[in-house]
Structures are given as C-alpha cells and as structure tokens.
C-alpha cells in the first residue's frame, strides 16, 4: 500500500469556473462596426467592388438606409464616392449606345437589370445624402466626375421610360447643388458642353425640378443686408424707484471671522449669516452643501471641513423649525424646508462715497443730501492750494478749493433714478443690396415665361358677375379646372398647364425667399406668389 501523509484527505481535482459570458456584439442592421467603420477596408466599399451580385445588393441596401442619417459622410469612407459614380456612368453609357431601346418590348438579362437598378440606387444615395448633410453636398460638388456625369446624362438619357425619368430627376436634384457655381460655356462651344439645351427640353416634362433649379440659382446669387425697421411708435414708461434685492454674500470681515472657528461652530455661525428662518422657504440640499463647500474648501488644508451629511444635519441645530426631506418624484427632490437665503437691499449703493479713489470706508447713505453733507467734510479738510479731485477715477486737473464744491456736485447721483428711455420695437428684415447678376435675371425671365404659359387660360378669361362684385379676372381656386375646359385648348395643352400650376405651387416657399431691389422685377415675383397662394 502506498504511503499517505497523515491528515491529508483526497479531493477531486479543481475544475476551473466557466468564463463570464462576453456581451454579444450589436449585430442590428446599420450598427455593425465592420461595415460602418471609416477605412478603405470598409465592408460596404469592398462589397461594391467585389463583383458578387449578392454582396453588391447588400451594400446598396445598407447605403440606402445610411444615406438618410445626418451623421453619414462620404469622406469618412475613402473611395466610396468614386465607386458610386461608376454605376450611373454605366447607366448613361448604355443609354448612349441604345442598349435600352427595346427594354419596353423585351426583358433585359438579369445581370443588366441588376446593374440598371444599381445605377438608380447609386444616384438616389448621392441625392439623399447631399440633401441631409451639407458636407456630402460639398463633396459631390467638388468631385471631378459630378459635372461630366450630369452633362452626359442630360444629353444621352431620354425620358422614354419610367426608369429614365427617375434617373433624370435624380440628376436634376444633384445639379441643383452645382448650379450656383456652374459657369455657362460660350455660345460658340459645342452643344454637348452646355446643360441648358437638355434642361429646356426637360422643362416640358419636369417643370417643378427645372423651376427649383432656377429659383435656387437666384437665391444663391442674391446679396442681402439685415436692416432694422421700427414698427409702431415709441412706448414711454414712468420711472419708478428700483429696489435691488440680492442674496447676501459674505464680506471679507465676516469670512475672516469664520475661517479660524472650529467645526461645527464655524458651520453654525456661517448658517446664521447666510440664511434666515422662513416657514415657506425651501432650498435644495445640493445648493446648501455647494454654498458651504465654495466658501471653505480653499482653506481645508489648514482647517477641518465637514462632510455634506453633517452640514445638512446642522440645519436643525441652527433653525429648529427647518426640516430636511425628500419630495416624491419622479425624480425625487432632496430639499431643506423652513429656511431661505438672507437678502440684502442694495438700492442705496448708488449713494456711496467714492472719495479717496473709492477707498472711503463710510457706509452707503440713505439719500443724496446725506452724501452731499459727507462730501463737504472731505472738502473742508483740503488745503487752500489747488488740489486733485480724488473721486473714484476722476482725472480733472487740480482745482482751487472754492471751485471744488461745484465740481463735486457733478459726481453726485440724482435723488431720482434715471428716467427709463422710451422703448422702441424694431423688426430685423433682410433687404437686397445691388442689382442681381445677368444669370439671375435670365433665370427670372425663364420662370416668368413658364408662369405666363401655365396661367394663360385664367388670365385670358376675365369675367364680370355678381359673385365677384364686378371685378373681372377674380377666379376662385376651384374654378381653375372649369376655366381650362372652357379655354379651347387641347387636352395635352390643358394637362401641361395643370402640371405647370402644380409645379409653381411646389416652389412657392422658395419664391418667397427671393428679394430683388427693382420694384418691377419684384412685382413679377409677388404676382407669381399670389397666383399660387
């Protein structure tokens, strides 16, 4: 039998305790770090470049969600903007080559249909991200591929299908951010280098997008200045004696007398100086402790400092009727009820003597007369030769003693408080300065032509009847359809005018922000706003 030491018993081998479970990562959509991190190895970027249809579809799905978040930035994922431009560029190139001409008759291959859909998604992502974040808009405006893509799309993508119409609308929305800095090429330049001809062609089908571009161009170029305009007459108020009541603060003498006292006597005396008994008074316990701490913490190295609980308990010693309590919440509120801050009346501080460069130790006087008598005592102690005025910061040259009395009267405050100046109500408005540039005038002329075209039927139908009190041309909003039907226009022309009115109603808010100094031109803007209001 093997030897076994005494008093030692066998035991099972130690089994290590299972490790504590680690918190599971948040795998909710749009929160996974490995595709939202800002790096060239971002999973969304790698998926877009992978060429694998399922990965590309996954990346576009995530980007369509993220682009509506204000925190999403293109520049945080290097290479993302370049990659997104590749899809709409392919879409434009296929349209230019006529690859989609028979799409309405014959179905496209699954691969082409996916790429076509991804081209629309890429433009939608860029449009939405630019709309919710100015940094994304600036990124697209400065990108080298932005303007070539817009020009190529306007010239090569025809609005012959729903997909192409959607594509062109996205392009117009992107061009809205570039339009303020876009310089039109000269008349001798090739037609393909200008955005105006295709935009004018689109006006007939997409008036609202074109109008938004034109109005945005005017808003970006107008120069305004803020002007204050008085509204109403001045309001005169009767001056009254102002009584300034402030919470008591420890003076230097009071603080010097408290610092060296032992606790809790120091706390008792401090409370007597800072607070008074008041049945309906109430202070939070945090305020009580902070007031004590702010005064005595600078001296805690030399003198003992009480903890917060002891300070609150001492309130009952100094003020027996006070009570610390907890008010039910939510949230709960810890207060001391029955005490309040001591108040000081500082209304007479303006009658304080400022002789000897504000070093006079006299207390503030109750009236201007008492202060004057006190100042005469200072004058009587002066010598007969010329003396400097020692009132506060007065820099008057030396005066003989007989002239001092008249001079010091200029320092005395009035017995009545200064009158309150009349109050005026002003309104800050923005007014245009200077004339708009030629590009804005051209945009306004285009808007004016579209407006006259869209509202020509109503303007050409003046009527006089009892309902309108004899005023011609006053037509109710619900009568517009009837006027169009009676105008003798064809169905397509009537539909075009309906779209035009709807488009102007959509840009009414933008038009309200346009300001032009010329009254005639501003009258055009006002007329268009009133017509759609």
Secondary structure as GFF3:
##gff-version 3
##sequence-region A 1 533
A	DSSP	alpha_helix	33	36	.	.	.	ID=ss1
A	DSSP	alpha_helix	43	50	.	.	.	ID=ss2
A	DSSP	alpha_helix	53	66	.	.	.	ID=ss3
A	DSSP	three_ten_helix	74	76	.	.	.	ID=ss4
A	DSSP	alpha_helix	80	96	.	.	.	ID=ss5
A	DSSP	alpha_helix	110	132	.	.	.	ID=ss6
A	DSSP	alpha_helix	134	142	.	.	.	ID=ss7
A	DSSP	alpha_helix	144	156	.	.	.	ID=ss8
A	DSSP	alpha_helix	162	178	.	.	.	ID=ss9
A	DSSP	three_ten_helix	179	181	.	.	.	ID=ss10
A	DSSP	three_ten_helix	191	193	.	.	.	ID=ss11
A	DSSP	alpha_helix	196	203	.	.	.	ID=ss12
A	DSSP	alpha_helix	207	221	.	.	.	ID=ss13
A	DSSP	beta_strand	224	230	.	.	.	ID=ss14
A	DSSP	beta_strand	245	247	.	.	.	ID=ss15
A	DSSP	alpha_helix	252	259	.	.	.	ID=ss16
A	DSSP	alpha_helix	265	274	.	.	.	ID=ss17
A	DSSP	beta_strand	275	284	.	.	.	ID=ss18
A	DSSP	alpha_helix	285	296	.	.	.	ID=ss19
A	DSSP	three_ten_helix	297	299	.	.	.	ID=ss20
A	DSSP	alpha_helix	308	318	.	.	.	ID=ss21
A	DSSP	beta_strand	323	327	.	.	.	ID=ss22
A	DSSP	beta_strand	333	341	.	.	.	ID=ss23
A	DSSP	beta_strand	343	345	.	.	.	ID=ss24
A	DSSP	three_ten_helix	349	351	.	.	.	ID=ss25
A	DSSP	alpha_helix	355	358	.	.	.	ID=ss26
A	DSSP	alpha_helix	368	380	.	.	.	ID=ss27
A	DSSP	alpha_helix	401	409	.	.	.	ID=ss28
A	DSSP	beta_strand	426	432	.	.	.	ID=ss29
A	DSSP	alpha_helix	438	454	.	.	.	ID=ss30
A	DSSP	alpha_helix	456	459	.	.	.	ID=ss31
A	DSSP	three_ten_helix	466	468	.	.	.	ID=ss32
A	DSSP	three_ten_helix	477	479	.	.	.	ID=ss33
A	DSSP	alpha_helix	480	485	.	.	.	ID=ss34
A	DSSP	alpha_helix	491	506	.	.	.	ID=ss35
A	DSSP	alpha_helix	508	512	.	.	.	ID=ss36
A	DSSP	alpha_helix	519	532	.	.	.	ID=ss37
###
